[in-house]
Amino acid sequence: MVSLGGLIRLKVGIKGITFDAAHYTLDGGKCESLHGHTFELEVIVERKIEETTGMVMDFRELKKAIKEVISEYDHKFIIPSRHLIDIELKGPFKTELKPIPYPHATTEYIALSILNELRRKIEGKIQLRLYEGRDSFAEVSSDEQ
């Protein structure tokens, strides 16, 4: 049997998972208007290899966990929880809100919210990159080792 050593940790990841959502920011610019993006997510998990499987994490399990979390954001209007009482949407369309427990619905806080939900499903250190469009992203990682 090959010894993996007690301190060796590896990383596995999934990229290219997308979801569409609306939000607004309070930056004094045009993004204060309700608008939407196709967000793209990249998630990397770091931990020891499981000796019974030879894997850090099964890619199918990782993708399933990510998609479960993202389903709560997809085609939703993402807002700070504190703004729930101020929002009123009416029309012949679905008005599903996704409140996040942060002061703003910026890409940075959306990434942090997704990370915290993933931490409930995945063990190990998680690094997450959330793209807002093609070339702008926020990156966050958990402190767990």
Phi, psi and omega in degrees: 000138180277129178279130180271346183079145185287339187255357183285127177233144179237166179238142170229156182207166176230137174225166175089009176276125185243156171209154179251137180204159176251154175197183173212158174234157181252060185256005180082003182246196183293341180284359172289341175284147174300127180208169183230166179217157161264109179272146175236138187243140173231128182232131178237131179247134179239127175190182179287155174289136174281119185296330181288331182251338184077012183237153169289312177197139177296128181303324179296319179293320179296313180297320179299315180298316179298313182295325176298316179292312184296332180300336178282347181252333187295128180058037178241164173261109184273125183222155172294141180307323182295344179265359182306318183286345182264347186268130175220113179243134177224150177156177180275041183219163177289143180232070180269126180258146173238096177285141174240148187276043182230163186288343181218156178259047177282166177301324179299313181286329175296317177300316179296320178296315178297316178302313181296325176289323177294326180298336177284343184249339188232132176272151177105181178281133181241131173244133185228135174236123180247116179270133172253093188086201188276327191230009178242133182211160170242141180234137181216150176219154178278161181273349184298143178245000000 
